[in-house]
Amino acid sequence: MVSLENYRNKQFVAYCTKKLEEYTKSFRGINTALIATPDGFEIAAYNIQQKYDADKLAAVGSSVFALGMSLVQEFDLHNCKSIILDSERGKVFISTISDMQHSVIFIVQTNEQAILGNVMHGSKKLSKKIARKLSLIG
């Protein structure tokens, strides 16, 4: 079993933080992006407005993703890849990033100016990069 300390490997956290900042700055309307453990602990975050508690977001996002996985399994749709929450002032996109041994949760918060297709396309590209670095967590 991977411990929180493994997930918070300095190299992995630094890499993720840099990639989250690049991702957030590359697409209009993204305010917050974070990576969390499957059980809801923050690993890395980039928040333009600096007004959100990343630990709380990680916990809630992880829980929402777990609920989505349960629903997908009930419908016999197999693996849940992502969830989109739509609100009046923006969207929250939650997805999983994994290699063969480890996984993390990726959470993106946008405002109403974001283009969901861009957010999702960029997310896929970022996910591939982070998946290749998951081996750093041991």
TIDO-682263 format. One line per field, with one value per residue (C-alpha): residue number from 1; x negated, z, y negated. Coordinates in pm, whole numbers, m for minus. Layout:
resi <- NUM; ...
xx <- X; ...
zz <- Z; ...
yy <- Y; ...
//
This chain:
resi <- 1; 2; 3; 4; 5; 6; 7; 8; 9; 10; 11; 12; 13; 14; 15; 16; 17; 18; 19; 20; 21; 22; 23; 24; 25; 26; 27; 28; 29; 30; 31; 32; 33; 34; 35; 36; 37; 38; 39; 40; 41; 42; 43; 44; 45; 46; 47; 48; 49; 50; 51; 52; 53; 54; 55; 56; 57; 58; 59; 60; 61; 62; 63; 64; 65; 66; 67; 68; 69; 70; 71; 72; 73; 74; 75; 76; 77; 78; 79; 80; 81; 82; 83; 84; 85; 86; 87; 88; 89; 90; 91; 92; 93; 94; 95; 96; 97; 98; 99; 100; 101; 102; 103; 104; 105; 106; 107; 108; 109; 110; 111; 112; 113; 114; 115; 116; 117; 118; 119; 120; 121; 122; 123; 124; 125; 126; 127; 128; 129; 130; 131; 132; 133; 134; 135; 136; 137; 138
xx <- 0; m124; m144; m70; m445; m503; m247; m412; m755; m928; m1014; m660; m498; m732; m666; m288; m282; m475; m250; 67; m52; m132; 206; 398; 225; 274; 654; 890; 1122; 936; 907; 794; 629; 520; 405; 510; 468; 760; 853; 868; 538; 381; 64; 20; 234; 231; 494; 497; 718; 560; 896; 970; 856; 684; 711; 1087; 1121; 915; 1134; 1464; 1342; 1220; 1555; 1751; 1533; 1589; 1965; 1936; 1740; 2012; 2283; 2090; 2045; 2418; 2491; 2223; 2032; 1695; 1435; 1532; 1292; 1431; 1716; 1836; 2030; 2202; 2311; 2421; 2072; 1855; 1772; 1577; 1407; 1283; 1086; 849; 486; 324; 44; 46; m18; 89; 365; 445; 749; 728; 970; 1020; 1242; 1336; 1539; 1811; 1557; 1387; 1444; 1506; 1355; 1027; 1028; 1083; 833; 566; 652; 585; 246; 156; 278; 41; m254; m165; m94; m451; m577; m365; m657; m827; m587; m730
zz <- 0; m87; 202; 196; 231; m89; m276; m141; m279; m330; m695; m776; m595; m765; m1107; m1055; m924; m1227; m1469; m1294; m1325; m1696; m1756; m1569; m1756; m2095; m2100; m2043; m1747; m1532; m1177; m979; m1061; m808; m774; m478; m346; m411; m43; m55; 46; m150; m339; m549; m636; m837; m751; m928; m670; m361; m185; m165; 85; m130; 141; 161; m218; m238; 18; m141; m498; m403; m240; m543; m770; m546; m571; m948; m958; m755; m989; m1298; m1148; m1069; m1436; m1530; m1730; m1590; m1500; m1427; m1609; m1526; m1379; m1479; m1240; m1410; m1218; m1292; m1243; m1388; m1393; m1193; m1387; m1190; m1346; m1253; m1358; m1328; m1436; m1381; m1005; m876; m926; m832; m869; m1087; m1010; m1221; m1134; m1411; m1444; m1705; m1966; m1991; m2294; m2164; m2472; m2416; m2046; m2120; m2407; m2197; m1909; m2120; m2227; m1869; m1740; m1971; m1844; m1480; m1530; m1654; m1329; m1094; m1064; m847; m563; m508
yy <- 0; m348; m591; m963; m1027; m829; m1039; m1352; m1261; m1598; m1533; m1419; m1715; m1966; m1813; m1811; m2168; m2292; m2104; m2227; m2586; m2540; m2374; m2645; m2925; m2756; m2763; m3053; m3020; m2767; m2897; m2595; m2263; m2006; m1650; m1441; m1091; m854; m885; m1264; m1421; m1705; m1624; m1940; m2239; m2557; m2814; m3151; m3321; m3161; m3152; m2781; m2521; m2258; m1991; m2038; m2038; m1719; m1545; m1649; m1583; m1237; m1159; m1278; m1066; m762; m815; m839; m515; m343; m468; m361; m14; 11; m57; 200; m61; 51; m213; m574; m806; m1149; m1351; m1697; m1919; m2211; m2522; m2877; m3018; m2745; m2378; m2125; m1847; m1546; m1263; m988; m954; m616; m392; m18; m48; m390; m641; m999; m1224; m1535; m1819; m2133; m2429; m2671; m2986; m3037; m3157; m2818; m2599; m2248; m2081; m2266; m2181; m1812; m1794; m1966; m1737; m1428; m1559; m1652; m1316; m1130; m1334; m1282; m911; m868; m1024; m814; m573; m838; m767; m418
//
